């Protein structure tokens, strides 16, 4: 009996450690223009290529400066999906129909990701808005962070 319980606990513990380490993350970014007159560009971006951050990281300290000699051109990702979204503004001002359209497209992307086995783990957003009388530019950015067990 003790062997059975010990074996069961060992299997559960092994399974938990595999699941805890076997997680993959994916970031989807929406960028929505808040430039008046509809002049901005709004997109939903989903990367297909991968990069290892270590290839572009250097360590700084008083006694040791390691330089990473990778060129920025090697950093740039060329494989990604770009879904057009509508701008928040048009010539007449804020356009609520455009916001509803973007919501429908983003919802479709989230539902597709969930159907493909991804879980929406985190959502974070930020805005860079009009900085005064002569600015008139800005974006609203949202990052949707998904995770999936391998």
C-alpha positions as CSV (number, residue, x, y, z in Angstrom):
1,X,0.0,0.0,0.0
2,X,2.8,2.4,0.9
3,X,4.5,1.6,-2.4
4,X,1.3,2.4,-4.3
5,X,0.9,5.8,-2.6
6,X,4.5,6.6,-3.0
7,X,4.4,5.7,-6.7
8,X,1.2,7.8,-7.2
9,X,2.8,10.8,-5.4
10,X,6.0,10.5,-7.5
11,X,3.9,10.4,-10.7
12,X,1.9,13.4,-9.7
13,X,5.0,15.4,-8.7
14,X,6.7,14.4,-11.9
15,X,3.7,15.5,-14.0
16,X,3.5,18.8,-12.2
17,X,7.1,19.7,-12.8
18,X,6.8,18.8,-16.5
19,X,3.7,21.0,-16.8
20,X,5.3,23.9,-14.8
21,X,8.3,24.0,-17.1
22,X,6.5,23.1,-20.3
23,X,4.7,26.4,-20.9
24,X,4.9,28.5,-24.1
25,X,3.9,32.2,-24.3
26,X,2.8,34.2,-27.3
27,X,2.2,38.0,-27.5
28,X,-0.4,39.6,-29.8
29,X,-0.3,43.4,-30.1
30,X,-3.0,45.8,-31.2
31,X,-2.1,49.3,-32.1
32,X,-5.0,51.7,-32.7
33,X,-4.4,55.2,-34.0
34,X,-5.9,58.1,-32.2
35,X,-4.8,60.6,-34.8
36,X,-7.6,63.0,-35.8
37,X,-8.9,62.9,-39.4
38,X,-8.2,59.2,-39.8
39,X,-4.6,59.7,-40.9
40,X,-3.1,57.1,-38.6
41,X,-2.6,53.3,-39.1
42,X,-4.1,50.7,-36.9
43,X,-3.1,47.1,-36.9
44,X,-3.2,43.8,-35.0
45,X,0.3,42.2,-35.0
46,X,1.1,38.5,-34.4
47,X,4.7,37.4,-34.8
48,X,5.5,34.1,-36.5
49,X,9.3,34.1,-36.2
50,X,11.2,33.6,-32.9
51,X,14.2,35.4,-31.4
52,X,16.4,34.5,-28.4
53,X,16.8,37.7,-26.3
54,X,20.2,36.4,-25.2
55,X,21.5,37.0,-28.8
56,X,20.9,40.7,-28.4
57,X,21.8,41.2,-24.7
58,X,25.0,42.6,-23.2
59,X,26.1,42.6,-19.6
60,X,27.2,45.9,-18.0
61,X,29.2,46.2,-14.8
62,X,32.1,48.3,-13.5
63,X,34.7,45.7,-14.0
64,X,33.3,43.8,-17.0
65,X,31.6,45.1,-20.1
66,X,30.6,42.3,-22.5
67,X,29.4,43.5,-25.9
68,X,27.0,41.7,-28.0
69,X,28.1,42.1,-31.6
70,X,24.8,41.1,-33.2
71,X,23.6,43.7,-35.7
72,X,20.1,45.2,-35.3
73,X,19.3,44.0,-38.7
74,X,19.5,40.4,-37.4
75,X,17.1,41.4,-34.6
76,X,14.3,42.5,-36.9
77,X,11.5,40.0,-37.3
78,X,10.2,39.7,-40.9
79,X,7.7,36.9,-40.3
80,X,4.5,38.2,-38.8
81,X,0.8,38.5,-39.5
82,X,-0.7,42.0,-39.8
83,X,-4.4,42.4,-39.5
84,X,-5.8,45.8,-40.5
85,X,-7.8,47.6,-37.9
86,X,-9.8,50.9,-38.3
87,X,-8.6,54.2,-36.7
88,X,-10.5,55.6,-33.7
89,X,-11.0,58.9,-35.6
90,X,-12.2,59.9,-39.0
91,X,-12.7,63.4,-40.5
92,X,-15.9,63.9,-38.4
93,X,-14.2,62.9,-35.1
94,X,-14.3,59.8,-32.9
95,X,-16.0,56.9,-34.8
96,X,-17.7,54.4,-32.5
97,X,-18.5,52.0,-35.4
98,X,-14.7,51.7,-36.0
99,X,-14.2,50.8,-32.3
100,X,-16.9,48.2,-32.5
101,X,-15.3,46.8,-35.7
102,X,-11.9,46.6,-34.1
103,X,-13.5,44.8,-31.1
104,X,-15.0,42.2,-33.4
105,X,-11.7,41.6,-35.1
106,X,-9.7,41.3,-31.9
107,X,-12.4,39.0,-30.4
108,X,-12.1,36.8,-33.5
109,X,-8.3,36.6,-33.0
110,X,-8.7,35.8,-29.3
111,X,-11.3,33.1,-30.1
112,X,-9.1,31.6,-32.7
113,X,-6.1,31.5,-30.3
114,X,-8.3,29.8,-27.6
115,X,-9.6,27.3,-30.1
116,X,-5.9,26.5,-31.0
117,X,-5.2,25.6,-27.3
118,X,-3.9,29.0,-26.0
119,X,-5.2,30.6,-22.8
120,X,-5.4,34.3,-22.4
121,X,-3.1,34.9,-19.4
122,X,-2.6,38.7,-19.3
123,X,-3.7,41.9,-21.0
124,X,-1.8,45.1,-20.7
125,X,-2.4,48.4,-22.4
126,X,-1.0,51.9,-22.7
127,X,-1.7,55.1,-24.5
128,X,0.4,57.9,-25.9
129,X,-2.0,60.7,-26.5
130,X,-2.2,64.2,-27.7
131,X,0.5,66.2,-25.9
132,X,-1.0,69.6,-26.5
133,X,-2.3,72.0,-29.1
134,X,0.1,71.3,-31.9
135,X,0.6,67.5,-31.3
136,X,-2.5,65.8,-32.7
137,X,-0.9,62.3,-32.7
138,X,-1.2,59.2,-30.5
139,X,-1.6,55.5,-30.3
140,X,-3.5,53.1,-28.1
141,X,-1.5,49.9,-27.7
142,X,-2.7,46.6,-26.1
143,X,-0.7,43.5,-25.6
144,X,-2.5,40.2,-25.2
145,X,-0.3,37.5,-23.6
146,X,-1.3,34.0,-24.2
147,X,0.1,30.8,-22.8
148,X,-0.1,27.1,-23.7
149,X,1.2,24.0,-22.1
150,X,3.6,22.0,-24.3
